[in-house]
Amino acid sequence: MASKVYSAAVVGVDAIEIEVEVHAGWGEEGRVTVVGLPDTAVRESKDRVRSAITNTALRWPRGQITVNLAPATVRKEGPSFDLPIALGMLKLQDENRIPDLSPYCLAGELALSGELRPVRGVLAIALEAKRRGRQILIVPRRNVDEAGPVQGLAAYGANSLSEVVNFLRGEAPLEAVASQPCFVPSKSDDDFSEVHGQQHVKRAVEVAAAGAHNILMIGPPGSGKSMIAKRLPTILPPITMAEAIETTKIHSICGMLNGHQFVTERPFRSPHHTVSDAGLLGGSAQPNPGEVSLAHNGVLFLDELPEFHRSTLEVLRQPLEDGKVTISRAAGSMTFPASFMLVAAMNPCPCGHYGNPRRECRCSPSQVQRYRSRLSGPLLDRIDIHVEVPAIEMNELTSTNGAEGSAAIRDRVRRARLVQQKRFSREGLIRNNGQMTTRLLKKHCRLDADGIELIRQAVSNLNLSARAYDRILKVARTIADLAGSDQITADHLGEAVQYRTLDRGLW
C-alpha cells in the first residue's frame, strides 16, 4: 500500500516538483527508510514526523515504512518535506480519513509537538506548484504571505499538523491568503536635500539612477561619497511586480524574509571590504546566492573600493557584463540572477588627500600608484560613470539655501525609466539603458555628424576601449532620455564623455 503527496525542492532560485511516495510493507515494525538523495536534515525528518504524529493523537501506520522522494536525481535539502511526509504516512491509515492529495502542494517543518515552523523558498515553491497545475498550497502560517501574490493558486497557512489534517477532512477551515504587496519608493529618512553642494555629483548619480548605470565616486574623506550613495535608493523608481518576485525568491531561499515579508523596495546591499569571494559572488559546498544576487534589481554599494581584495573585485566582471553569475562546485553548477547597479566609492590615494588644495598628501608616487593599481582596467571599463567628489567648500556646508529633494529627482528618473520600458518592451529581460546589448546600441544610439566626430576624437585622445565606447553611448542615451530627446546630440555625448574621469587621467 502506498500514498503520494506533492511538494517541491528549491534548486538555485527555482523549485522542482517532488513526489513524496510513502509505502507501508512487511518488515521491522516502525522502521522508516528515506530514499531519493536526501541530505541529513531530510533523513532526520522521520524522527520529527514520528513525534509530531504521536503528539497530535493521530494514527501511525503499521509495518516498515519507505519514503521515496522522486525524482531521485535531484538532491533534497532542508526540513520542508516534514509536512508532506507526515501526510503521506497518515493517508496510509484509513482511520485518519485523509482525502486525495493530488490537487495539493505542501511544505513545512514539523516541531516535535506537531507545530509548523517556517521554511525557505516558499515563493519559488508556489510558482512551481502553479506551473504544475496544483490548485492549493499549504505552508506554515509565517510563510503564507510569500505565496499570496501568486495568481491562480489558493495559498493557506497553518500553525500545526492538526490544523492541516482538520482542514483536509473538512472539519475546520483555513483562511486563504491572496495579498498583493504595495510597491512604494524607499521610506528612508535620508533625503538628497541634506546633501550640500556637489551639484555635478548629484547630477551624475541622477543619470546613473535613470539608466541603471554603474558609478564610481572618487574623492577625499568627508566629501560626501557615502552620504550620496546611501541616498541613492530614495531616487530609484518603485520596484515592479516582476522584479519583486525575482528579488523575493532570492531573499526567501537565503532565509532573509523573516517568514512573513515580501520585498517591496529595491535592495541596497553594502558588504564590508573584508567580504570573501564566496560571500560576494556566492558559493559554499552547496552553491548559495551571494551579495551580488541579493542586490538583484537594486544597488550594490562598495565603499573604500581599493580596500577589497583584488581577487574579490575581479569576480564582479561576469555579473557586471551578463547580469547573472554562474557558480560551479563539485555538487553541481548553479546560475543566479545578478542584475544590479554597482555604486562604488574610493579615495584618490592611501591618505585620501591627493589633489586636495587644502590638505597636503603624504603619499609617495609609488604608494599612490600601488593604491590605484588595485583596480584593474577591465573592471574600471565596466563602470559607466567615474566622477570626482571634491572636498566641500565651507560656504556650501553652511549654506541655508534649500537643496533639491529626492522626490523631484525621483520624478525625473521615473519618467526616463518609463521611456526605456516602452523602448525595450519587446526585448525580453532588457529593461533599461544600462542593459543594452550591441544590437540595441546600434538601433537606439544612432549619432549625427557632430556626434560621430566628437566620439571619434574622444576615443582617439583618451585611448578608449571598445567597451568604454559602448558605455559612453549608453550613458548618452540616458542623458537624452532625461532631456526628453529622441536623438542623441553632441551635448549629450559631451556630458557622457566627461563622466570618464579615470580615462581622462584627471586625478
DANORGI-V593526 format. One record per pair of residues at least 24 apart in sequence whose C-alpha atoms are under 10 Angstrom apart, sorted by sequence separation. I is the first residue (numbers start at 1). J is the second residue. If there is no record, write none. Layout:
i->(I/I)
j->(J/J)
//
This chain:
i->(1/43/65/82/83/84/86/105/116/117/118/119/122/123/126/127/129/130/140/153/154/155/201/205/208/209/212/239/240/269/292/347/348/472/473/475/81/82/83/84/104/105/115/116/117/118/121/122/123/126/127/139/153/198/210/239/240/269/270/347/445/471/472/60/80/81/82/83/103/116/117/118/121/123/127/138/152/197/198/202/205/206/209/210/238/239/240/268/269/293/297/316/346/447/471/472/42/61/62/80/81/82/83/105/123/126/151/197/198/201/202/205/209/210/238/239/267/268/269/292/296/446/472/61/79/80/81/82/105/126/148/149/150/151/196/208/209/237/238/239/267/268/292/296/442/445/469/472/60/61/79/80/81/82/103/104/105/126/148/149/150/151/195/206/236/237/266/267/268/269/270/271/272/273/441/444/445/468/471/30/38/52/59/60/61/62/78/79/80/103/104/105/106/107/108/109/110/147/148/149/150/198/202/205/206/236/266/267/268/269/270/271/272/273/293/441/444/30/31/32/33/34/35/36/37/38/48/52/59/60/61/62/78/79/83/102/103/104/105/106/107/108/109/146/147/148/149/266/267/268/269/270/271/272/273/281/292/293/442/445/446/29/30/31/32/33/34/35/36/37/49/58/59/60/61/102/103/104/105/106/107/108/144/145/146/147/148/149/195/233/234/265/266/267/268/269/270/271/272/273/276/277/280/281/292/293/359/438/441/445/468/29/30/31/32/33/34/35/36/37/43/45/49/53/59/60/61/83/101/102/103/104/105/106/107/108/144/145/146/147/148/194/195/233/265/266/267/268/269/270/272/273/274/275/276/277/279/280/292/357/358/437/441/444/28/29/30/31/32/33/34/35/36/37/38/42/43/44/45/48/49/52/53/59/61/82/102/103/104/105/106/144/145/146/194/233/254/273/274/275/277/278/281/356/357/436/440/27/28/29/30/31/32/33/34/35/36/37/41/42/43/44/45/47/48/49/58/59/61/101/108/144/145/146/192/233/253/254/272/273/274/276/277/280/281/290/355/356/436/455/458/462/468/25/26/27/28/29/36/37/38/39/40/41/42/43/45/46/49/50/53/59/60/80/107/138/141/145/191/192/195/232/253/254/272/273/276/277/280/289/355/441/454/458/464/24/25/26/27/28/35/36/37/38/39/40/41/42/45/49/53/58/59/80/190/191/194/275/276/277/278/281/353/434/436/437/451/452/453/454/23/24/25/26/27/36/37/38/39/40/41/42/43/44/45/48/49/58/79/80/81/138/190/192/193/230/250/251/256/274/277/281/289/305/306/353/433/436/451/452/455/459/462/465/24/25/26/36/37/38/39/40/41/42/43/46/50/79/80/137/191/192/229/250/273/277/287/288/300/301/305/306/307/344/434/435/448/450/451/454/455/458/464/23/24/25/36/37/38/39/41/42/45/46/49/79/80/136/190/191/192/230/250/254/273/287/296/297/298/299/300/301/302/303/304/305/306/342/343/348/433/434/447/448/449/450/451/454/458/462/463/464/23/24/25/41/45/78/79/80/116/117/118/190/191/286/287/296/297/298/299/300/301/302/303/304/305/306/342/345/347/433/434/445/446/447/448/449/450/451/452/462/463/23/24/78/80/116/117/188/189/190/191/192/251/286/287/294/295/296/297/298/299/300/301/302/303/304/305/306/341/342/343/344/345/346/347/432/433/444/445/446/447/448/451/455/461/462/22/23/24/42/115/116/117/188/190/191/192/250/251/282/283/284/285/286/287/293/294/295/296/297/298/299/300/301/302/303/304/306/307/345/346/433/434/444/445/446/447/450/451/454/461/462/22/23/115/116/190/191/250/251/281/282/283/285/286/287/292/293/294/295/296/297/298/299/300/301/302/303/306/345/433/434/444/459/21/22/23/114/115/116/186/188/189/249/250/251/281/282/283/284/285/286/287/289/292/293/294/295/296/433/458/21/22/114/115/116/186/187/188/247/248/250/281/283/285/286/287/288/289/290/292/293/294/295/432/447/458/20/21/22/113/114/115/116/186/187/247/284/285/286/287/288/289/291/292/293/295/20/21/113/114/115/116/185/186/247/248/286/287/288/289/290/292/433/19/20/21/110/111/114/185/186/247/278/287/289/292/18/19/20/104/105/106/108/110/111/185/186/246/247/292/384/18/19/20/34/104/109/110/185/186/246/247/283/18/19/108/109/185/186/244/282/17/18/19/108/184/185/186/243/244/17/18/84/183/184/185/243/282/16/83/183/184/243/281/18/56/83/182/183/184/53/55/56/57/83/182/183/240/281/420/16/18/52/54/55/56/106/182/183/239/420/51/52/53/54/55/56/80/182/239/320/419/9/49/50/51/52/53/54/55/80/181/8/20/48/49/51/52/53/180/183/313/314/317/318/321/417/420/7/22/48/49/50/51/52/236/313/314/317/320/416/419/2/4/6/11/18/21/22/48/49/51/52/181/236/310/311/313/316/317/320/416/418/419/2/3/4/5/6/10/11/20/21/22/45/48/49/50/52/306/307/310/314/315/317/318/416/417/2/4/9/10/11/19/20/22/23/24/45/47/48/49/233/306/309/310/314/317/413/416/417/419/9/10/11/22/23/48/99/233/306/308/309/310/313/316/415/416/9/10/20/21/22/98/101/232/306/307/308/415/416/419/8/9/10/20/21/22/24/97/98/100/306/307/413/414/416/9/22/23/24/96/97/98/99/230/232/305/306/412/413/415/10/22/96/98/99/229/305/412/9/97/98/99/229/230/269/412/8/9/97/98/229/268/7/8/96/229/267/268/269/270/7/87/229/266/270/6/86/90/226/7/8/226/7/83/87/226/5/6/7/83/87/186/187/225/226/5/6/183/185/186/225/4/5/181/182/183/184/185/186/4/5/83/181/182/183/184/185/186/3/5/6/180/181/182/183/184/4/5/181/182/183/381/384/3/4/5/381/383/384/3/4/212/214/216/381/382/383/384/2/3/5/19/212/214/215/216/217/218/250/381/382/384/385/2/3/4/18/212/216/218/250/378/381/384/385/3/4/17/217/380/381/382/383/384/2/3/216/378/381/382/384/2/209/247/378/381/384/385/1/246/247/384/1/149/341/5/6/150/339/4/5/6/149/339/3/4/5/6/7/8/3/4/5/6/7/8/9/147/5/6/7/8/146/5/6/7/5/6/7/146/58/146/56/58/56/57/15/55/56/146/214/323/14/15/55/56/58/13/15/16/17/52/53/12/14/15/16/52/53/143/10/11/13/14/15/52/386/10/13/14/15/16/17/146/232/385/386/387/388/9/10/12/13/15/16/17/49/323/384/385/386/387/388/8/9/10/11/14/15/16/146/147/149/230/322/384/385/386/387/388/8/10/14/15/17/143/145/146/148/229/321/385/386/387/388/9/10/17/142/143/144/145/146/147/229/320/322/384/385/386/387/8/9/16/142/143/144/145/146/229/321/384/385/386/8/142/143/144/145/146/226/383/385/386/7/8/10/127/141/142/143/226/388/7/9/140/141/142/225/226/381/388/8/225/226/380/7/8/124/224/225/381/7/123/124/127/225/380/381/6/123/380/124/125/223/123/124/221/377/122/123/124/214/215/216/217/218/219/220/221/377/121/122/123/212/213/214/215/216/217/218/219/220/221/6/121/123/124/212/213/214/215/216/217/218/219/220/120/121/123/124/212/213/214/215/216/217/218/219/220/7/120/121/122/123/211/212/213/214/215/216/217/218/219/220/221/222/6/7/120/121/122/217/218/220/221/120/121/209/220/221/119/120/121/208/219/220/119/120/121/208/218/219/220/120/208/219/220/119/120/121/219/220/118/120/122/219/120/121/205/119/120/123/220/118/119/118/117/118/355/355/354/349/348/225/216/225/215/223/224/225/214/223/224/215/216/222/223/224/214/215/216/217/218/219/220/221/222/223/224/213/214/215/216/217/218/219/220/221/222/223/213/214/215/216/217/218/219/220/221/222/223/235/236/213/214/215/216/217/218/219/220/234/235/236/212/213/214/215/216/217/218/219/220/234/235/238/216/217/233/234/235/236/237/232/235/236/237/231/234/235/236/237/208/234/235/236/237/238/208/233/235/236/237/207/232/235/236/237/235/237/205/237/204/236/237/204/205/204/204/201/201/200/201/202/200/201/200/201/198/199/198/198/198/197/198/197/198/196/197/196/197/196/197/198/196/197/210/196/197/206/209/210/195/196/209/195/196/197/202/210/211/196/206/210/196/199/205/206/209/210/196/199/207/208/209/210/211/212/196/197/203/206/207/210/211/195/196/202/206/209/210/193/194/195/196/209/210/77/193/194/195/207/211/193/194/195/210/192/193/194/191/192/193/194/191/192/193/191/192/193/190/191/192/190/191/192/192/212/213/211/212/213/214/211/212/213/185/210/211/212/213/210/211/212/210/211/185/208/209/208/14/13/13/15/13/14/13/14/12/13/12/13/13/14/13/12/13/11/10/75/214/213/213/214/213/211/212/211/210/211/213/211/212/208/211/207/210/211/207/209/210/207/208/211/204/207/208/210/211/206/207/210/206/207/12/207/11/12/13/204/207/11/12/13/206/11/12/216/218/215/216/217/218/216/216/219/207/218/204/204/204/201/12/13/12/13/14/11/12/13/11/12/13/12)
j->(25/67/89/106/107/108/110/129/140/141/142/143/146/147/150/151/153/154/164/177/178/179/225/229/232/233/236/263/264/293/316/371/372/496/497/499/106/107/108/109/129/130/140/141/142/143/146/147/148/151/152/164/178/223/235/264/265/294/295/372/470/496/497/86/106/107/108/109/129/142/143/144/147/149/153/164/178/223/224/228/231/232/235/236/264/265/266/294/295/319/323/342/372/473/497/498/69/88/89/107/108/109/110/132/150/153/178/224/225/228/229/232/236/237/265/266/294/295/296/319/323/473/499/89/107/108/109/110/133/154/176/177/178/179/224/236/237/265/266/267/295/296/320/324/470/473/497/500/89/90/108/109/110/111/132/133/134/155/177/178/179/180/224/235/265/266/295/296/297/298/299/300/301/302/470/473/474/497/500/60/68/82/89/90/91/92/108/109/110/133/134/135/136/137/138/139/140/177/178/179/180/228/232/235/236/266/296/297/298/299/300/301/302/303/323/471/474/61/62/63/64/65/66/67/68/69/79/83/90/91/92/93/109/110/114/133/134/135/136/137/138/139/140/177/178/179/180/297/298/299/300/301/302/303/304/312/323/324/473/476/477/61/62/63/64/65/66/67/68/69/81/90/91/92/93/134/135/136/137/138/139/140/176/177/178/179/180/181/227/265/266/297/298/299/300/301/302/303/304/305/308/309/312/313/324/325/391/470/473/477/500/62/63/64/65/66/67/68/69/70/76/78/82/86/92/93/94/116/134/135/136/137/138/139/140/141/177/178/179/180/181/227/228/266/298/299/300/301/302/303/305/306/307/308/309/310/312/313/325/390/391/470/474/477/62/63/64/65/66/67/68/69/70/71/72/76/77/78/79/82/83/86/87/93/95/116/136/137/138/139/140/178/179/180/228/267/288/307/308/309/311/312/315/390/391/470/474/62/63/64/65/66/67/68/69/70/71/72/76/77/78/79/80/82/83/84/93/94/96/136/143/179/180/181/227/268/288/289/307/308/309/311/312/315/316/325/390/391/471/490/493/497/503/61/62/63/64/65/72/73/74/75/76/77/78/79/81/82/85/86/89/95/96/116/143/174/177/181/227/228/231/268/289/290/308/309/312/313/316/325/391/477/490/494/500/61/62/63/64/65/72/73/74/75/76/77/78/79/82/86/90/95/96/117/227/228/231/312/313/314/315/318/390/471/473/474/488/489/490/491/61/62/63/64/65/74/75/76/77/78/79/80/81/82/83/86/87/96/117/118/119/176/228/230/231/268/288/289/294/312/315/319/327/343/344/391/471/474/489/490/493/497/500/503/63/64/65/75/76/77/78/79/80/81/82/85/89/118/119/176/230/231/268/289/312/316/326/327/339/340/344/345/346/383/473/474/487/489/490/493/494/497/503/63/64/65/76/77/78/79/81/82/85/86/89/119/120/176/230/231/232/270/290/294/313/327/336/337/338/339/340/341/342/343/344/345/346/382/383/388/473/474/487/488/489/490/491/494/498/502/503/504/64/65/66/82/86/119/120/121/157/158/159/231/232/327/328/337/338/339/340/341/342/343/344/345/346/347/383/386/388/474/475/486/487/488/489/490/491/492/493/503/504/65/66/120/122/158/159/230/231/232/233/234/293/328/329/336/337/338/339/340/341/342/343/344/345/346/347/348/383/384/385/386/387/388/389/474/475/486/487/488/489/490/493/497/503/504/65/66/67/85/158/159/160/231/233/234/235/293/294/325/326/327/328/329/330/336/337/338/339/340/341/342/343/344/345/346/347/349/350/388/389/476/477/487/488/489/490/493/494/497/504/505/66/67/159/160/234/235/294/295/325/326/327/329/330/331/336/337/338/339/340/341/342/343/344/345/346/347/350/389/477/478/488/503/66/67/68/159/160/161/231/233/234/294/295/296/326/327/328/329/330/331/332/334/337/338/339/340/341/478/503/67/68/160/161/162/232/233/234/293/294/296/327/329/331/332/333/334/335/336/338/339/340/341/478/493/504/67/68/69/160/161/162/163/233/234/294/331/332/333/334/335/336/338/339/340/342/68/69/161/162/163/164/233/234/295/296/334/335/336/337/338/340/481/68/69/70/159/160/163/234/235/296/327/336/338/341/68/69/70/154/155/156/158/160/161/235/236/296/297/342/434/69/70/71/85/155/160/161/236/237/297/298/334/70/71/160/161/237/238/296/334/70/71/72/161/237/238/239/296/297/71/72/138/237/238/239/297/336/71/138/238/239/298/336/74/112/139/238/239/240/110/112/113/114/140/239/240/297/338/477/74/76/110/112/113/114/164/240/241/297/478/110/111/112/113/114/115/139/241/298/379/478/69/109/110/111/112/113/114/115/140/241/69/81/109/110/112/113/114/241/244/374/375/378/379/382/478/481/69/84/110/111/112/113/114/298/375/376/379/382/478/481/65/67/69/74/81/84/85/111/112/114/115/244/299/373/374/376/379/380/383/479/481/482/66/67/68/69/70/74/75/84/85/86/109/112/113/114/116/370/371/374/378/379/381/382/480/481/67/69/74/75/76/84/85/87/88/89/110/112/113/114/298/371/374/375/379/382/478/481/482/484/75/76/77/88/89/114/165/299/372/374/375/376/379/382/481/482/76/77/87/88/89/165/168/299/373/374/375/482/483/486/76/77/78/88/89/90/92/165/166/168/374/375/481/482/484/78/91/92/93/165/166/167/168/299/301/374/375/481/482/484/80/92/166/168/169/299/375/482/80/168/169/170/300/301/340/483/80/81/169/170/301/340/80/81/169/302/340/341/342/343/81/161/303/340/344/81/161/165/301/83/84/302/84/160/164/303/83/84/85/161/165/264/265/303/304/84/85/262/264/265/304/84/85/261/262/263/264/265/266/85/86/164/262/263/264/265/266/267/85/87/88/262/263/264/265/266/87/88/264/265/266/464/467/87/88/89/465/467/468/88/89/297/299/301/466/467/468/469/88/89/91/105/298/300/301/302/303/304/336/467/468/470/471/89/90/91/105/299/303/305/337/465/468/471/472/91/92/105/305/468/469/470/471/472/91/92/305/467/470/471/473/92/299/337/468/471/474/475/92/337/338/475/93/241/434/100/101/245/434/100/101/102/245/435/100/101/102/103/104/105/101/102/103/104/105/106/107/245/104/105/106/107/245/105/106/107/106/107/108/248/161/249/160/162/161/162/121/161/162/252/320/429/121/122/162/163/165/121/123/124/125/160/161/121/123/124/125/161/162/252/120/121/123/124/125/162/496/121/124/125/126/127/128/257/343/496/497/498/499/121/122/124/125/127/128/129/161/435/496/497/498/499/500/121/122/123/124/127/128/129/259/260/262/343/435/497/498/499/500/501/122/124/128/129/131/257/259/260/262/343/435/499/500/501/502/124/125/132/257/258/259/260/261/262/344/435/437/499/500/501/502/124/125/132/258/259/260/261/262/345/437/500/501/502/125/259/260/261/262/263/343/500/502/503/125/126/128/245/259/260/261/344/506/126/128/259/260/261/344/345/500/507/128/345/346/500/128/129/245/345/346/502/129/245/246/249/347/502/503/129/246/503/248/249/347/248/249/346/502/248/249/250/340/341/342/343/344/345/346/347/503/248/249/250/339/340/341/342/343/344/345/346/347/348/134/249/251/252/340/341/342/343/344/345/346/347/348/249/250/252/253/341/342/343/344/345/346/347/348/349/137/250/251/252/253/341/342/343/344/345/346/347/348/349/350/351/352/137/138/251/252/253/348/349/351/352/252/253/341/352/353/252/253/254/341/352/353/253/254/255/342/352/353/354/255/343/354/355/255/256/257/355/356/255/257/259/356/258/259/343/258/259/262/359/258/259/259/259/260/506/507/507/507/507/388/380/389/380/388/389/390/380/389/390/382/383/389/390/391/382/383/384/385/386/387/388/389/390/391/392/382/383/384/385/386/387/388/389/390/391/392/383/384/385/386/387/388/389/390/391/392/393/405/406/384/385/386/387/388/389/390/391/405/406/407/384/385/386/387/388/389/390/391/392/406/407/410/389/390/406/407/408/409/410/406/409/410/411/406/409/410/411/412/384/410/411/412/413/414/385/410/412/413/414/385/410/413/414/415/414/416/385/417/385/417/418/386/387/387/388/386/387/387/388/389/388/389/389/390/388/389/389/390/391/391/392/392/393/392/393/393/394/394/395/396/395/396/409/396/397/406/409/410/396/397/410/397/398/399/404/412/413/399/409/413/400/403/409/410/413/414/401/404/412/413/414/415/416/417/402/403/409/412/413/416/417/402/403/409/413/416/417/401/402/403/404/417/418/286/402/403/404/416/420/403/404/405/420/403/404/405/403/404/405/406/404/405/406/405/406/407/405/406/407/406/407/408/409/431/432/431/432/433/434/432/433/434/407/432/433/434/435/433/434/435/434/435/410/433/434/434/246/246/247/249/248/249/249/250/249/250/250/251/252/253/253/253/254/253/253/331/471/471/474/475/475/474/475/475/475/476/478/477/478/475/478/475/478/479/476/478/479/477/478/481/475/478/479/481/482/478/479/482/479/480/286/481/286/287/288/479/482/287/288/289/482/288/289/499/501/499/500/501/502/501/502/507/496/507/495/496/499/499/333/334/334/335/336/334/335/336/335/336/337/337)
//
